[in-house]
Amino acid sequence: GGLYILTLMDTFIGGEMLPWIGLAEILAVVFGYGIKRFCADVEFMMGDPPHFITRFCWRVTCPVCLAFIVLAAFVSYKPLTLGDYVFPEWAEYLGIFSAVMAIKIMIIFAVHHFYKCGFV
């Protein structure tokens, strides 16, 4: 059963979650922290301010591309398989539950941080 569990967790927690986590990070930095503040931090660390194209990519290109990847994953969804074996429906629900728990942890810590810092 190890290979089946590995495939299940790799698909839902490894592969499927990366665009979601990337989208959450870019949205948190650009719209939560602020692109001006982030650019000031980058300038402080690197000595030069980020180029206009880099700021445009952070603000527009990355969120749009990641949102497209997430949307494409929803549209092209098909049942999980390993060779000829098709995973049962309950196994996919277990994988989705694991992925939701990973997202839930990020949300809980973000909300906790916002309350702690007085943003809410």
KENU-470239 format. One record per atom (N, C-alpha, C): residue in three letters; atom name; x, y, z. Coordinates in steps of 0.1 Angstrom, whole numbers, plus 2048, in hexadecimal, padded with zeros to 3 digits. Example, Ala and Ser with C-alpha at 12.3 -4.5 7.8 and 13.67 -1.06 7.14 Angstrom:
<marnus>
MARNU  res  atom   xx   yy   zz
MARNU  ALA     N  884  7C7  84E
MARNU  ALA    CA  87B  7D3  84E
MARNU  ALA     C  884  7DF  84E
MARNU  SER     N  880  7EA  847
MARNU  SER    CA  889  7F5  847
MARNU  SER     C  881  800  84F
</marnus>
This chain:
<marnus>
MARNU  res  atom   xx   yy   zz
MARNU  GLY     N  808  7F4  800
MARNU  GLY    CA  800  800  800
MARNU  GLY     C  808  80D  800
MARNU  GLY     N  816  80B  802
MARNU  GLY    CA  81E  817  803
MARNU  GLY     C  81E  81F  7F6
MARNU  LEU     N  81F  819  7EB
MARNU  LEU    CA  820  820  7DE
MARNU  LEU     C  813  827  7DB
MARNU  TYR     N  808  821  7DF
MARNU  TYR    CA  7FB  827  7DD
MARNU  TYR     C  7F9  834  7E6
MARNU  ILE     N  7FD  833  7F2
MARNU  ILE    CA  7FC  83E  7FB
MARNU  ILE     C  806  849  7F7
MARNU  LEU     N  812  845  7F2
MARNU  LEU    CA  81B  84F  7ED
MARNU  LEU     C  816  856  7E1
MARNU  THR     N  810  84F  7D8
MARNU  THR    CA  80A  855  7CC
MARNU  THR     C  7FF  85F  7D0
MARNU  LEU     N  7F6  85A  7D9
MARNU  LEU    CA  7EB  863  7DE
MARNU  LEU     C  7F0  870  7E4
MARNU  MET     N  7F9  86F  7ED
MARNU  MET    CA  7FE  87B  7F4
MARNU  MET     C  807  883  7EB
MARNU  ASP     N  80E  87D  7E2
MARNU  ASP    CA  816  885  7D8
MARNU  ASP     C  80E  88D  7CF
MARNU  THR     N  802  887  7CB
MARNU  THR    CA  7F9  88E  7C2
MARNU  THR     C  7F2  899  7C8
MARNU  PHE     N  7EC  897  7D4
MARNU  PHE    CA  7E4  8A1  7DA
MARNU  PHE     C  7EC  8AB  7E3
MARNU  ILE     N  7F6  8A7  7E9
MARNU  ILE    CA  7FE  8B0  7F2
MARNU  ILE     C  80A  8B6  7EB
MARNU  GLY     N  810  8AD  7E3
MARNU  GLY    CA  81C  8B2  7DB
MARNU  GLY     C  819  8BA  7CF
MARNU  GLY     N  813  8B3  7C5
MARNU  GLY    CA  811  8B9  7B8
MARNU  GLY     C  806  8C3  7B7
MARNU  GLU     N  7FA  8BF  7BC
MARNU  GLU    CA  7EE  8C8  7BB
MARNU  GLU     C  7EF  8D4  7C4
MARNU  MET     N  7F6  8D3  7CF
MARNU  MET    CA  7F6  8DE  7D9
MARNU  MET     C  800  8E9  7D5
MARNU  LEU     N  80A  8E6  7CD
MARNU  LEU    CA  815  8F0  7CB
MARNU  LEU     C  80F  8FD  7C4
MARNU  PRO     N  807  8FC  7B9
MARNU  PRO    CA  801  908  7B4
MARNU  PRO     C  7F9  910  7BE
MARNU  TRP     N  7F1  909  7C6
MARNU  TRP    CA  7E9  910  7D0
MARNU  TRP     C  7F2  917  7DA
MARNU  ILE     N  7FC  911  7DF
MARNU  ILE    CA  805  917  7E8
MARNU  ILE     C  80C  923  7E2
MARNU  GLY     N  811  921  7D6
MARNU  GLY    CA  817  92C  7CE
MARNU  GLY     C  80E  938  7CD
MARNU  LEU     N  801  935  7C9
MARNU  LEU    CA  7F7  940  7C7
MARNU  LEU     C  7F5  947  7D5
MARNU  ALA     N  7F3  93F  7E0
MARNU  ALA    CA  7F1  945  7ED
MARNU  ALA     C  7FD  94E  7F1
MARNU  GLU     N  809  949  7EE
MARNU  GLU    CA  815  951  7F2
MARNU  GLU     C  816  95E  7EA
MARNU  ILE     N  813  95D  7DD
MARNU  ILE    CA  815  96A  7D4
MARNU  ILE     C  80A  974  7D8
MARNU  LEU     N  7FE  96F  7DB
MARNU  LEU    CA  7F3  978  7DF
MARNU  LEU     C  7F5  97E  7EC
MARNU  ALA     N  7FB  976  7F5
MARNU  ALA    CA  7FE  97B  803
MARNU  ALA     C  809  986  802
MARNU  VAL     N  813  984  7FA
MARNU  VAL    CA  81E  98E  7F9
MARNU  VAL     C  819  99A  7F1
MARNU  VAL     N  813  998  7E6
MARNU  VAL    CA  80F  9A4  7DE
MARNU  VAL     C  804  9AC  7E4
MARNU  PHE     N  7F9  9A5  7E8
MARNU  PHE    CA  7ED  9AC  7ED
MARNU  PHE     C  7ED  9AD  7FC
MARNU  GLY     N  7F3  9A4  803
MARNU  GLY    CA  7F2  9A4  812
MARNU  GLY     C  7FD  9AD  817
MARNU  TYR     N  80A  9AA  814
MARNU  TYR    CA  815  9B1  819
MARNU  TYR     C  817  9BE  811
MARNU  GLY     N  814  9BE  804
MARNU  GLY    CA  815  9CA  7FC
MARNU  GLY     C  822  9C9  7F3
MARNU  ILE     N  820  9CC  7E7
MARNU  ILE    CA  82B  9CB  7DD
MARNU  ILE     C  835  9D6  7E0
MARNU  LYS     N  831  9E2  7E4
MARNU  LYS    CA  83B  9ED  7E7
MARNU  LYS     C  844  9E9  7F2
MARNU  ARG     N  83E  9E4  7FD
MARNU  ARG    CA  845  9E0  809
MARNU  ARG     C  84F  9D4  805
MARNU  PHE     N  84A  9CB  7FD
MARNU  PHE    CA  852  9BF  7F9
MARNU  PHE     C  85E  9C4  7F1
MARNU  CYS     N  85B  9CD  7E7
MARNU  CYS    CA  866  9D2  7DF
MARNU  CYS     C  870  9DA  7E7
MARNU  ALA     N  86C  9E1  7F2
MARNU  ALA    CA  875  9E8  7FA
MARNU  ALA     C  87E  9DE  802
MARNU  ASP     N  878  9D3  806
MARNU  ASP    CA  880  9C9  80D
MARNU  ASP     C  88A  9C2  804
MARNU  VAL     N  886  9C0  7F7
MARNU  VAL    CA  88F  9BA  7ED
MARNU  VAL     C  89A  9C4  7EB
MARNU  GLU     N  897  9D1  7E9
MARNU  GLU    CA  8A1  9DB  7E7
MARNU  GLU     C  8AB  9DC  7F3
MARNU  PHE     N  8A6  9DB  7FF
MARNU  PHE    CA  8AE  9DB  80B
MARNU  PHE     C  8B8  9CF  80B
MARNU  MET     N  8B3  9C3  807
MARNU  MET    CA  8BC  9B7  807
MARNU  MET     C  8C5  9B7  7FB
MARNU  MET     N  8C1  9BB  7EF
MARNU  MET    CA  8C9  9BA  7E3
MARNU  MET     C  8D1  9C6  7E0
MARNU  GLY     N  8CD  9D2  7E4
MARNU  GLY    CA  8D3  9DE  7E1
MARNU  GLY     C  8CD  9E6  7D6
MARNU  ASP     N  8C6  9DF  7CD
MARNU  ASP    CA  8BF  9E5  7C2
MARNU  ASP     C  8B0  9E2  7C2
MARNU  PRO     N  8A8  9EB  7BE
MARNU  PRO    CA  89A  9E8  7BE
MARNU  PRO     C  896  9DE  7B3
MARNU  PRO     N  88C  9D6  7B5
MARNU  PRO    CA  888  9CD  7AA
MARNU  PRO     C  884  9D4  79E
MARNU  HIS     N  887  9CF  792
MARNU  HIS    CA  883  9D5  785
MARNU  HIS     C  874  9D5  784
MARNU  PHE     N  870  9DE  77B
MARNU  PHE    CA  861  9DF  778
MARNU  PHE     C  85B  9D2  773
MARNU  ILE     N  863  9CB  76B
MARNU  ILE    CA  85E  9BE  766
MARNU  ILE     C  85C  9B4  771
MARNU  THR     N  865  9B4  77A
MARNU  THR    CA  864  9AB  786
MARNU  THR     C  858  9AE  78E
MARNU  ARG     N  856  9BB  791
MARNU  ARG    CA  84A  9BF  798
MARNU  ARG     C  83D  9BB  791
MARNU  PHE     N  83D  9BD  783
MARNU  PHE    CA  831  9B9  77B
MARNU  PHE     C  82F  9AA  77C
MARNU  CYS     N  839  9A2  77C
MARNU  CYS    CA  838  994  77D
MARNU  CYS     C  832  990  78A
MARNU  TRP     N  837  996  795
MARNU  TRP    CA  832  993  7A2
MARNU  TRP     C  823  997  7A4
MARNU  ARG     N  820  9A2  79E
MARNU  ARG    CA  812  9A8  7A0
MARNU  ARG     C  808  9A2  796
MARNU  VAL     N  80C  99F  78A
MARNU  VAL    CA  802  99A  780
MARNU  VAL     C  805  98C  77A
MARNU  THR     N  811  98A  775
MARNU  THR    CA  813  97E  76E
MARNU  THR     C  813  971  777
MARNU  CYS     N  819  972  782
MARNU  CYS    CA  819  966  78B
MARNU  CYS     C  80B  962  790
MARNU  PRO     N  803  96C  795
MARNU  PRO    CA  7F6  968  79A
MARNU  PRO     C  7ED  963  78E
MARNU  VAL     N  7EE  969  783
MARNU  VAL    CA  7E6  965  777
MARNU  VAL     C  7EA  957  773
MARNU  CYS     N  7F7  954  772
MARNU  CYS    CA  7FB  947  76D
MARNU  CYS     C  7F8  93C  778
MARNU  LEU     N  7FA  93F  784
MARNU  LEU    CA  7F6  935  78F
MARNU  LEU     C  7E7  933  78F
MARNU  ALA     N  7DF  93D  78E
MARNU  ALA    CA  7D1  93B  78E
MARNU  ALA     C  7CD  933  782
MARNU  PHE     N  7D3  935  776
MARNU  PHE    CA  7D0  92D  76A
MARNU  PHE     C  7D4  91E  76D
MARNU  ILE     N  7DF  91C  773
MARNU  ILE    CA  7E3  90E  776
MARNU  ILE     C  7D9  907  77F
MARNU  VAL     N  7D5  90E  78A
MARNU  VAL    CA  7CB  909  793
MARNU  VAL     C  7BE  906  78C
MARNU  LEU     N  7B9  90F  784
MARNU  LEU    CA  7AD  90D  77C
MARNU  LEU     C  7AE  902  772
MARNU  ALA     N  7BA  901  76C
MARNU  ALA    CA  7BC  8F5  762
MARNU  ALA     C  7BC  8E8  76A
MARNU  ALA     N  7C1  8E8  776
MARNU  ALA    CA  7C1  8DB  77E
MARNU  ALA     C  7B2  8D7  781
MARNU  PHE     N  7AA  8E1  784
MARNU  PHE    CA  79B  8DE  786
MARNU  PHE     C  795  8D9  779
MARNU  VAL     N  797  8DF  76E
MARNU  VAL    CA  790  8DC  762
MARNU  VAL     C  795  8CE  75D
MARNU  SER     N  7A2  8CB  75E
MARNU  SER    CA  7A7  8BF  758
MARNU  SER     C  7A8  8B3  763
MARNU  TYR     N  7A0  8B4  76D
MARNU  TYR    CA  7A1  8AA  778
MARNU  TYR     C  79C  89D  773
MARNU  LYS     N  7A3  892  776
MARNU  LYS    CA  79E  885  773
MARNU  LYS     C  7A2  87C  77F
MARNU  PRO     N  79B  871  781
MARNU  PRO    CA  79E  868  78D
MARNU  PRO     C  7AD  864  78D
MARNU  LEU     N  7B2  863  79A
MARNU  LEU    CA  7C0  85F  79C
MARNU  LEU     C  7C2  851  799
MARNU  THR     N  7CD  84E  791
MARNU  THR    CA  7D0  840  78E
MARNU  THR     C  7DF  83E  790
MARNU  LEU     N  7E2  831  792
MARNU  LEU    CA  7F0  82C  793
MARNU  LEU     C  7F1  820  78A
MARNU  GLY     N  7F6  822  77E
MARNU  GLY    CA  7F6  817  774
MARNU  GLY     C  7E8  815  770
MARNU  ASP     N  7E3  808  771
MARNU  ASP    CA  7D6  805  76E
MARNU  ASP     C  7CC  806  77A
MARNU  TYR     N  7D2  808  786
MARNU  TYR    CA  7CA  80A  792
MARNU  TYR     C  7C3  817  793
MARNU  VAL     N  7B6  818  795
MARNU  VAL    CA  7AF  824  797
MARNU  VAL     C  7AC  825  7A5
MARNU  PHE     N  7B0  830  7AC
MARNU  PHE    CA  7AE  832  7BA
MARNU  PHE     C  79F  833  7BD
MARNU  PRO     N  79B  82E  7C8
MARNU  PRO    CA  78D  82F  7CC
MARNU  PRO     C  789  83D  7CF
MARNU  GLU     N  77C  840  7CF
MARNU  GLU    CA  778  84E  7D2
MARNU  GLU     C  77C  853  7E0
MARNU  TRP     N  77B  84A  7EA
MARNU  TRP    CA  77E  84E  7F8
MARNU  TRP     C  78D  851  7F9
MARNU  ALA     N  796  84B  7F1
MARNU  ALA    CA  7A4  84E  7F1
MARNU  ALA     C  7A7  85C  7EC
MARNU  GLU     N  79F  860  7E1
MARNU  GLU    CA  7A1  86D  7DC
MARNU  GLU     C  79B  878  7E6
MARNU  TYR     N  791  874  7ED
MARNU  TYR    CA  78C  87D  7F8
MARNU  TYR     C  796  87F  803
MARNU  LEU     N  79D  874  806
MARNU  LEU    CA  7A8  875  810
MARNU  LEU     C  7B3  87E  80B
MARNU  GLY     N  7B6  87D  7FF
MARNU  GLY    CA  7C1  886  7F9
MARNU  GLY     C  7BC  894  7F9
MARNU  ILE     N  7B0  897  7F5
MARNU  ILE    CA  7AB  8A4  7F5
MARNU  ILE     C  7AA  8AA  804
MARNU  PHE     N  7A6  8A1  80D
MARNU  PHE    CA  7A6  8A5  81B
MARNU  PHE     C  7B4  8A9  820
MARNU  SER     N  7BE  8A1  81C
MARNU  SER    CA  7CC  8A4  820
MARNU  SER     C  7D0  8B2  81A
MARNU  ALA     N  7CC  8B4  80E
MARNU  ALA    CA  7D0  8C1  807
MARNU  ALA     C  7C9  8CD  80E
MARNU  VAL     N  7BC  8CB  812
MARNU  VAL    CA  7B5  8D6  818
MARNU  VAL     C  7BB  8D8  826
MARNU  MET     N  7C0  8CE  82D
MARNU  MET    CA  7C6  8D0  83A
MARNU  MET     C  7D3  8D8  839
MARNU  ALA     N  7DA  8D6  82E
MARNU  ALA    CA  7E7  8DE  82B
MARNU  ALA     C  7E3  8EC  829
MARNU  ILE     N  7D9  8EF  822
MARNU  ILE    CA  7D5  8FD  81F
MARNU  ILE     C  7CF  903  82C
MARNU  LYS     N  7C8  8FB  834
MARNU  LYS    CA  7C2  900  840
MARNU  LYS     C  7CD  904  84A
MARNU  ILE     N  7D8  8FD  84B
MARNU  ILE    CA  7E3  902  854
MARNU  ILE     C  7E8  90F  850
MARNU  MET     N  7EA  912  843
MARNU  MET    CA  7EE  91F  83E
MARNU  MET     C  7E4  92A  842
MARNU  ILE     N  7D8  927  840
MARNU  ILE    CA  7CD  931  843
MARNU  ILE     C  7CD  934  852
MARNU  ILE     N  7CD  929  85A
MARNU  ILE    CA  7CD  92B  869
MARNU  ILE     C  7D9  934  86D
MARNU  PHE     N  7E5  931  868
MARNU  PHE    CA  7F0  939  86C
MARNU  PHE     C  7EF  948  867
MARNU  ALA     N  7EA  949  85B
MARNU  ALA    CA  7E8  957  856
MARNU  ALA     C  7DE  95F  85E
MARNU  VAL     N  7D3  959  862
MARNU  VAL    CA  7C9  960  86A
MARNU  VAL     C  7CF  963  878
MARNU  HIS     N  7D6  959  87D
MARNU  HIS    CA  7DC  95B  88B
MARNU  HIS     C  7E6  967  88A
MARNU  HIS     N  7EE  968  87F
MARNU  HIS    CA  7F7  972  87E
MARNU  HIS     C  7F0  980  87C
MARNU  PHE     N  7E5  980  874
MARNU  PHE    CA  7DE  98D  873
MARNU  PHE     C  7D8  992  880
MARNU  TYR     N  7D3  989  888
MARNU  TYR    CA  7CD  98C  895
MARNU  TYR     C  7D8  991  89E
MARNU  LYS     N  7E3  98A  89E
MARNU  LYS    CA  7EE  98D  8A7
MARNU  LYS     C  7F4  99B  8A4
MARNU  CYS     N  7F5  99E  897
MARNU  CYS    CA  7FB  9AB  892
MARNU  CYS     C  7F1  9B6  892
MARNU  GLY     N  7E4  9B3  895
MARNU  GLY    CA  7DA  9BE  895
MARNU  GLY     C  7D4  9C2  888
MARNU  PHE     N  7D6  9B9  87D
MARNU  PHE    CA  7D0  9BD  870
MARNU  PHE     C  7C1  9BB  870
MARNU  VAL     N  7BC  9B2  879
MARNU  VAL    CA  7AE  9AF  879
MARNU  VAL     C  7A8  9B4  885
</marnus>
